[in-house]
Amino acid sequence: MTTDEIKNLIAAGIESSQVTVKGEGGMFDTIVVAEQFEGLNAVKRQQMVYATVNSHITNGDIHALSIKAYTPEQWQTASKLQIG
């Protein structure tokens, strides 16, 4: 599975999201920025992202997925501090 395929799956599943994916060999790091994360805790945000790629985790295409999920406001701060 490619980074572009994962990016497209997440972007299709979470409307108006900005998605960055890095990695290879089944191990990927993602940054997802979406207004839908507003008011949700980290676990709920990760569950939303996992739901978009779960079938590929189950079938082994994705072995490990690290998720950083931000609201646009949080991302603005994190990117300035170079946290993301």
Secondary structure, 3 states (H helix, E strand, C coil): CCHHHHHHHHHHHCCCCEEEEEEECCEEEEEEECHHHCCCCHHHHHHHHHHHHHHHHHCCCCCEEEEEEECHHHHHHHHHCCCC
